[in-house]
Structures are given as C-alpha cells and as structure tokens.
Amino acid sequence: MAMRVKEVADLVGISVRTLHYYDEIGLLTPEKTTESGYRLYTDDDLEELQQILFFKELGFPLKKIKEIINNPSFDRHKALVLQRKMLLEKRRRLDKMIATIDKTIQHMKGEIQMTNKEKFEGFDFRHNPYEQEARELWGDEAVDKANAKIGSMSKAEQEAMVRAMNSIYKKLAALRHGSPESEEAQAAIKEWYDFLNHNFGNYSLEAFKGLGQMYVDDERFTKNIDQFGEGLAKFMRDAMAVFADQNKK
C-alpha cells in the first residue's frame, strides 16, 4: 500500500522537507502521485530510501549516493552486504572510543593510570579497510565517465542516443519469443553490449551478465524494459548471459 510523504516521514524519523528535497534533486522520486499531485511512496521507494539512509549514515554525500543507486550495475544485495561490513567496522571503532572515554574518566578521578597510547585508542584516521571494496562496486571512474559523456552531449545528441537505445529494445522485443542463443538474438544483444560500452562506460562481460540479471531482479528495470514487450527483460537476461559466457577468453 502506497504511503503519503507525512506517513513516510513519521515512519522513518526524517522531516517532510528532507523527502521533498530528495525528490527535488532526483535522489528519490516517488513512483506514484495522487490526482491532486501528492507524492505516494511504494514499497520499492521505501527500499530505495533505506539504501539512501544507509549510505548517508556511512558518510556518503548525497551527490555520490545518487550516482551509486542510479548506476545500471548497482546491486542492492551486494550493497547491503558491504554496508553491513562498513557499519560493523564503524561500531568497532566507536566501541573502542567509548572504552577510551570510560578509561579517561577513571584516569581523571585518579582510579587508574593511562599511557599516552591508551589515550588515543579508537582514533583512526586512515582509510576504511572496506573503501577499496566500495570503490570496486561503486567506483567513481565509470560513473563519472558516463555522466561526463552524457553531460557533454547536445540535446540533439541525447535524443539520438535515446532513439538508438529504443531501436535496440524493439529489435530484441521482436526476437523475444525465439531462442536467446540464436544468431539473430546474439547479434542484437551484441549491439546492446556495444551501445552500453560506448555510452555508459566500460562493462566487463561479467558486469554485463550481472546487469542482465538485475533486469529481472529489480522490478523497476523489468517494468521499464517490458514496456517494449512482455517478457523482454527475461529474454535479455538470458541472451546477455549467453553472450558473456560465449565471449569469455
């Protein structure tokens, strides 16, 4: 059941103004609105909001969060697994700092003696040990390249890109009742692979295969793709998997 903005704000513990701001900057735009124009948040919207708040808790700026969750290769399950690791690391450091505070209070009371080293236990300004893993999943380079490339296009060029994308979708939709292994299907899915790599950065074969799986796992992708023909998302997933497996060196 869809929820209004005030209900979501009360549920989550954030302000209505914050939710409006997320909508304004394109970070979280509700899928539905009432006839009067009021925002309605679906379960999918709430799941996306949860992701946003996890990233925010971990210190990610809103601009970066938007880049991550809008990245076609974003995997919610992998994100949750890594977020859990990062939060556990944060808790470990906080527990150490709390213990240092307790010891410092005892030291001030003359109950214990602290070494200089003990006074700074818990402070660690080095990189988070999971930063590299985070960069591999949500690295700046691929996203920045894609955004820069699209941003540098003229309106006419962007419109041409959308037409090319829709043309490939339509071509694949016409083939969706056949085998994803067929020569025609593989030729069309190669067009899709080349299109993504030309316009949105460098996709490895494994990432391409993972993206295909997301077309089915994420209802938003499925809904968008299946508007060209029911079952197209599943067909593309299967064709992308075949393409990736056949072209591995």
Buried (B, 14 or more C-beta within 10 A) or exposed (E): EBBBBEEBBEEBEBEBEEBEEBBEEEBBEBBEEEEEEEBBBBEBBBEBBBBBBBBEEBEBEBEBBBBBBEBBBBBBEBBEEBBEBBBEBBEEBEEBBEEBEEBBEEBEEEEEEBEEEBEEBBEBEEEBEBEEBBEEBBBEEBBEEBBEBEEEEEEEEEEEBEEBBEEBBEBBBBBBEEBBEEEEBBEBBEBBBEBBEEBBBEBEBEBBBBBBBBBBBBEBBBEBBBEBBEEBBBBBBBBBBBBBEEEEE
